Amino acid sequence: MANKGLSSNDRNARYLIEYFDLFLEKNRLKRSLVVSHLGYVGNHFVHPMLESNFRIVPPDEGEMQRLNAIQNKGTSREWIENVLEPLYDNPKALFPVVSSFASILFKEHGLTPILVDISGISSSGKTTVQKACASVCGKPSGYISSMLTTKIAIERMAAFLNAFPLILDDTNTAQDPRALQQMIYMFGNGTGKMRGSLEGSRGTSSWQSVFITTGENNILEYTNSQGSAARVIPITNFKFANKSAEYFSALNQNVERYYGSIGMEFLQRWQQHSERFKGRLNELEQSYQSSATNNNVMRRIALHFAFVVFVAEVLNELFKEEGMRILIDDFGELFLMICSENSHVDRAKNELIEILEELDANRNHIYSEFEPTNGIHAIINANGLFITIDYLKKKLLADAKQIREAWRNQHFTVLQKNNGKEVDYLSITHKGQSFRVVHIMREFLDEQGFNFSRNSY
């Protein structure tokens, strides 16, 4: 009451409490269940525009702004004709939009949260696609926020949206690019930070949804862990080919004219017809996981990718009368493209290539015929290239053991025997000096185009 400008103090508080208590006793008030977030509350899905026994009370102004943005304008058919159809020939644009629909079904299918990152040169249409993604749920201008925020703010907004997609624009505006890795892990884990209080530990917020980001650089460029790559579906080199200024102008206007109705209608139709689609997802998962071959990171991504494709098939059937016709086969080609272009899924291989590139550019650190005077990083002899353990420890730091084990498992380094155990290191003598080293496979050097033979000096 004091916050509303009414007098409330130590002198009158007792009387006010007695008054309200008596008022509640004498009057029958309409009661409702109050929730502080959208999406799932138990087995119920809370949507602000659908009939519900729950009343949504946002915890703060930022959440209230997002809640107010979840509204509708125009019909589902108008959204399909004016927002979705212009994207049909661009699977890189369609995939994030379909992922907005998929987000609200993640909990129902037990999927962990995932990021969909759209990266490409400036003025390539990334923000326009984000607006199309937001128009699935509500008004884009109120739904999308900037990446110029904090981890705590992202945590709170993800918890409030719960199952609705979180959409933030432009990773280049992030306060600290180095914090993006922690943000990826936090969102991908689906739980907020555990916090204490005077009475004990507070409740931990949670969510199961999609996080759609954009930026000129792939968000994985700001990370140095392979675990990050397992939590991101990267849509790289994004652009619209052969599109006029009028195309973008019309699309940007249409996302502000038609929004919200399609997402609300999808949820209602799914709840009525979900039984029709049982079994299809398993087939798609098996297909995409086989396309990921033996790469464990890509196999994890394949589960989420297959689910988005599954939702695209569902959309085509549920909105067949409205003329929706997403080209499903194009997503298969997109996945293979991601497999081939996403170098971040194999961090261990990338680390070794970077080390070899550095050695190739600074051969004065390689001990061949003459001993380097500024530090020995590698040795070359008739048997090949050997990198010193000391140098690898300095380069790989705390991840040295993990990465070297990955090299050994992928046969990038030569296996050795030590007391009956397979290891990746050995001791060699070169020019009368002893060194503990890792022997790099000659086949790997040839495959990557490196020539460290004595004749190359």
N, C-alpha and C positions, 0 to 999 in steps of 0.2 A: 504493500500500500504506500509505503514511504517513497518507493521508486516512481509511483504514479502521481506523486505530489500531495498525497493525503497525510495529514498529521498522524504519525504513529511513533510513540515513544514509550519510555519506561513507565510513565504515569498512566497512560490510557490503554496500554497493550492488554492488560488483564481484562478490562471491560470489553474490548473488541473481541477477544477470544471467547468470552462468555456469550456475547451477542451472536457470533457466528455459530457457536455450538448449539444455542437455542434455536436459531434459524433453521439449521439442518434437521433438528429434532422435530420441529413443527411443520416443515414443508417437505413435500415429495419432489425431489429434484431428479431430473433425467441424468442417469449415470452412463458413463462410457469408459471403455478401456483406453488408456493413454499409452502410446509408444513413442519412443524418441528417435526412431529410424524408419526408413522405408523397407520394402522387400519382405523377406520372410520373418514372421513372428511365429515360431513353432512351425506348424504345417500350413499356416495362413499366409497368403501373399497380400501385403498392404500396398495398395496403389491409391494415391490421393484423388484420382478421378473415378474410381470404382466404388461401388457400395461396400461398406465395411463396418464392422463393429468397433473398429479402432479409430481413435483420434490421434493424429500425428502432431506432436509438439516438439519442434526442432530445438536442440539445446542452445543454439546461438544464431546470430544474424547471418553468418555465412551459410549455414544449413537452411535457414529460412529462405534465403535468396534462391538456392537450388530447388527447394520445394515449390516456390512460387513459379519457377520456370517450367515445372512439369504441368503443362496445360495442353489443350488441343485446339487446332484451327484447321479447317478444311476436312476433307474425307480421306479415307484410306486410298480410294481409287485416284484421287487427285495427287496424293503423295507419290503413288507408284508412277503415275504418268509424268509428273513434273520434277521429281527428285531422283527416283531410282532409275527410270528408263535412260536418262542421259548418261548414266554410269555403266550401262550394260557392256560396252566394248572395252572396259578397263577393269580387269579382275583385281588389280592392286587397289582400286578405289572401292570396289564392291565388297571385298573381304572385310575391311574394317566396319562397313555399314552393317553387314550381316552379323558381325560379332557383337554389335549393340543389341540385336535381338537375342543372340545366344546367351548374353550375360545373365538375363533373368532366369535362365534354366540351369545355370551351373550347379546350384545347390541341389536341385532335384536329381541331377545326374552325378553328384559327388565329385565334381571337378574342382581342382584348386584354382585360385586366381591366376590370370595371365595378362601380360602386357602385349598390346599390338602397337608397334612403333612404326610410324610412317616417316621416312626420311628422303630428302631430295633437295635439289638446288632451290634457291629462293624463287618465289613467284611461280612455283610449279603446280599449285593447286592443292597443297596439303591441307591448309586451313579450311578451304571450301569443302573438302571431303569430311573433315572433322565436324563441320556444321551439319552435313548430311547425317553423320552418325548421331549427333545430338538431337536432330529432328525426329528420330525414332521415338524419343522419350518426351520431348517438350520443345520449348522455344530456345533455339541455339544461343541467341545473344545473352540469355540469362543462365544457360546450363554450362557453357564452356568457361573455364577459368585459365589463367596464365600459369606457367610453370614457375613463375617468380613467387615462390611460396616456401613453406617449411615442411619438414617431415611430419611434424605434429599436425599441421593443417591438413596434409594429405591423409594421414591416418584418421583424423576425425571425419573428413568428408567421405572417405571410403566406407567407414563404419556407418555413417548416416545413410548413404545411398544403398549400402548392403548388397543388393543384387543388381541394382541399376548401374550402368557403365560410368566409370569416372573418366572424364575427358579434360585433359590439360594441354594447352597449346605452347609449342616452341621451347624445347629443352635448352636452347641457347640462352634463354633468359633465366635459367636456374641460378640461384644465389651462389651455389658452390657446386660446380660440375662433379667434383670428387664425391659429393654426397649422393649422387644418382645411383651408385651401386647399392648403398644401404637402402635407398628408397625402393629399388627393384626387389631386393630381398624381403623387405618389410611387406610390400604389397603382395608379392608372390606367396609369402607364408600365410597370408590371410588373417593375421592377428596383429593387434597393436602392441605397444610397449607395456610391459608389466610395471605398474606404479604402486608405490606404497602410500600409506596414510598413517595417521596416529593410531587408528584402530586396527590396522592390518593392511593387507594388500587389496587394492581396488579391483573391480571387475575389468577384464581385458576385452576390448572391442574386437569384433571379427567381421569378416565379409567374404563373399564368394562371387567374384564379378570380373569384368574386363576393364583394363586401364588402357585408354587410347591416347597416345602421345604423338607429337610431331617434332621435327627438327631438321636442320640442314644436314646434321651428322647422325648416323645410326647411334642410338642411345647406348649400344654396347661398346662404342668407341671410348666411353668414359669409364669402363669397368676393366678389371683385370682378373676376374674369376670366371671359371667355366660354369659355375652354378648360376650366374646371371644369365648366361645364354639359354639355360633350360627354362627360364621364366619369361622369355621374350620371343614373340613372333615378329621378326623384322621385315618390314615391307620397304626395301631399299630402292634407290634410283627411281623414286616416284616421279611421274610426270604425266601430263595429258598430251597425247600426240595429235597434232593437227587440229587444235581447237581454237576457235576465234575468241576475241574479247567479248563478243555478244553471248557466246556459250557460257562463259564464266559469269557474266552479268546476270543472265537469266537464272542460272543455277543458284547464285547467291541470293537473288530475290525470292526464288521459290522455296528455299529452306526456311525463310521467315514468313511465308504465306501458308505453308502446309506442314504441320508438325503435330506430334503427340497422338493423333488418332490411330495411326498405323500400329504403334507399340501397344496401345491399350486394346485394340482389336485383336492383335496377335495373341496377347495373353489370354483373352477370353476364348478364342477359338482353340488355342492349345489345350486349355483346361477341359474343353468339351470333346476334343478328338485325339488326345495324346495316345490313346490305346492303339490307334491305327498304325502308329509308327514304330511299334516295338520290334526289336530285332535288326532294324536297319543300321543303327549306330555301330553295332559290333562288326558288321561287314566292312563299313567304311574305316573303322579303326584298324582292322587287319590289313586292309589295302594300303593305307598311308604308312603304317609301321613297316610294311615290307618295302615301301619306297625309300624309307629312311635307312635301309640296309643295317649295318652293324653299329651305327653311330648312336650311342645311348642318349645323347642330348637331343638329337633330332627325333628319336623315337618318343621321347617325352613330349616334345613339341607336337608330334604327329597326333597325339591323343586330342589335344585342344583344336588343332587344325581340322581334324576329321569331324569334331563336334560342330564347328562352325559350318562346314560343308553340309552336315546332316541338317542343321537348322535351315540352310538355304533350300534344301530339298523340301523340308516341311513348309517353308514359306510359299514355294511354288504351288504346292497342293492346296494349302489353306486359302490362298488368294488367287486361285486359278480363274475364277469368274471375273476378278478385277484386272486380269491380264498380266499378272506377274510371271516373268519367264527368265529367271536368272540362269545363265549358262554354267551348269555345274562342271562340265569338263574343263573349263578354263581354270578352275581352282586346282585341278591336278597338275597342270602345267606350271602354275604359280608355285606349288609346293616343291616341285623338282627344281625350279629356279632358286628358291630359298635354300634348298639343300646344297646347290652348287656354289651359291654366292656367299653364304653365311660362314665366313671363315672363323667366326667367334665360337662356333660349336666345338672346335677342337683347339682349346687354348694351349695344350701341351705341344702340339705340332707347330702352332704359331710362335711359341716361345723359342723353340729350337731353330726355326727359320730365321727369327730375328737375331739370335746369337750368331748363326752362320753368316748372316748378312753383315753383322758388325765385324766379325773376324775377316770376312772377305774385303771389307773396306779399310781395315787396319791391320794389314799383314805384318806390320812391324812388331806385333805381339805374338806372332807364331814362330816357334823355334824349329827351324829346319837345319840349315848348315851353320848358321851363326846365331849365337845366343842374343835375344833381345835385351836391351839395356833398360827398358821401361816397363817390364813386367811380362811374364810368360802366361799367356792365356790358352795356348794350344801347342801341340807338337805334331809335326809331319815327319813320317818315315816311310819306308817301303811298304808298310802294311796299311797305311792310310792316315786318317785324321783322328787325333786324340785330344779331347778338351779336358783341361785340368779340373779336378774336383774343387779346388780353391776358387777358381773363376766362376764355376757354376753356382757355388754357394753365394757369392757376391751378387750374381745376376738374379738368381731365383729366390733368394732370401728364405722366408718361412715356408714357401711352397716347394722348395727344392726336392724334398723326398717324394711328395705327391707327383710332381711333374716328371721326375726321372723314372718313377715307376710306370707312368703312362708311356714314356718313350720305350721302355723295355717291353711292355705288353704289346705295343704297336710295331715292334721290331725296327725302331729307328736307331737303336744302339745294339751293339754286339753283346750277346749273353756270355757271361763268364762263370766259372765254377770257383767257389770258395768254401772249403770244408764241406763239400757235398751240396751246397746251396747255390741256387742260381742268383747271380748278382749282375750289376751293370758296370762294375769298376774293376780295374786291375792296376798293378804296378809295372811300369816299364822303365828301362834304362835308356837314356838318350845322351850321347856325347859324354858318357861317364857320370851323368846325374840321374837320380831316381825321381820318378813322378807318379802320383796316383791320378789316374785319368779315366775318362769314359770314351770308349771307342765308337765312333759314328759309323753306321752302316754305309758302305760305299754305294749300295743301290739307292739309298735315300738321297745321298748327295747328287747322284746322277739324275734322279727323278726331279729334283728341285733345281737342277742346272748349275750346281756348284762344282768348281774344279780346284781342288786343293792339292793336286799332285805336285811333286817337286819340279816337274817341267813347267808348271804354270808360273813360277817365280822368274 
